[in-house]
Amino acid sequence: MAKARVIIKRRKAVRNIKKITKVMQMIATSRYQKAFKRAVGTKPYVRKIGELVASAVQALRASGKDVTHPLLQETAAGAKRKTAVLVVSSNRGLAGGYNGNVLRLANQTLKDLEAQGDSPELHVSGKKGIAYFRFLKRTAAQTYTTLGDNPRYAEIDAVAEAFMEGYREGRYTGLKLVYMRFISAGQQKPSVMDVMPLTSLAGAEEGSDKTPVPYDFLPSAEAILEELIPVVVKISVFQAFIEAAVSEQIARMVAMKAATDNADKMGKQLTQAYNRARQTQITSELSELMGGVEAMK
C-alpha cells in the first residue's frame, strides 16, 4: 500500500503543477496579445521615419551641403574605442531559452569587441541578465530592472538620451543593443543592433540611381535634422525593447504549454502506475485470503 500512496502523492503534485503552468500559459497569452499589437503597430512608423531622415540627408547632400550632426560622426581610425553594449533580458524566468540565447550572444559580442581592441562598457536591463553577468564577474556600468514587460516611451527616452549624451561628450564611441528581435509569431532571433553612430543615415543611398526627393526645409535642414536624428535613436531603442517584450511572452507561452503537456503526460503515466500497483496489491491480498481458506480446510 505504501507504493500506491507515494504514487497518489506524486500524481496530486503533478496535477497542482499542471494547474500552475496552465494559468501561467494563459497569462503569457494575454500579455502576448497586447505586446504583439504594440510591436506590429510601431514597426511601420520606425521604418518610415528612418527612411524619411535618410532621404532628407541624401537630399541635403545632393544640394551641395554637408550634414555634420554629432550622432553621424564616426570615431577616427586609430582612436581609442569604447562601445556601450546594452543587453535586454527579462526580470523573470520560465521562458525557455529566451534569456540564454540573448545572454550568450551578448557575452560573445563583448569578447569580439575586446578582441578588436575595444573597451566595451556593459549595460544590462533585466534581473536575469544582471545575475548572469554577475556570475561571469563582469561589472555592469548601469542596470535597469523597472522597464518590465510593458516598456513606456518616457522610460526608454531617458535611457536613450543618456547614451546620446555620452556619445556627444566622447565617453562612448558607439552603442550596440543586444536583444531578441521579433520577426513573426513563430520566429524570434537574438540580434545585435548598431544604434550609434548612425552610419546608415550618414551614407544614405550613396551610389544609388534613385533621384533625391526635393525638400523645402523650413526653418533650415540643419534645424530639422537636429530634431529628427535623435528621434531615430530613441525610437530604435524603444522598438527593440518592445520586440524583446513580445518575444519574451512568446517564449514563456511556448515553455508553459510544453510544461502543461508534460505534466498531463506524466499524470497519465502515474495513473497507470497506480492502477498496476493497486492491481498487484489486490491480487496479493486475494492470494493470501485463498491461502488462508485452503489452510483451514
Buried (B, 14 or more C-beta within 10 A) or exposed (E): EEBBEBBBEBBEBBBEBBEEBBEBBEBBBEBBEBBBEBBBEBBEEBEEBBEBBBBBBBBBBEEEEEBEBBBBBEBEEEEEBBBBBBBBBBBEEBBBEBBBBBBBBBBEBBEEBEEEEBEBBBBBBBBBBBBBBEEEEBEBEBBBEEBBBEBEBEBBBEBBBEBBEBBBEEEBBBBBBBBBBBEEEEEBEBBBBBBBBBEBBBBBBEEEEEEBEEBEBEEEBEEBBEEBBBBBBBBBBBBBBBBBBBBBBBBBBBBBBEBBEBBBEBBEEBBEBBEEBBEEBEEEEEEEEEEEEEEEE
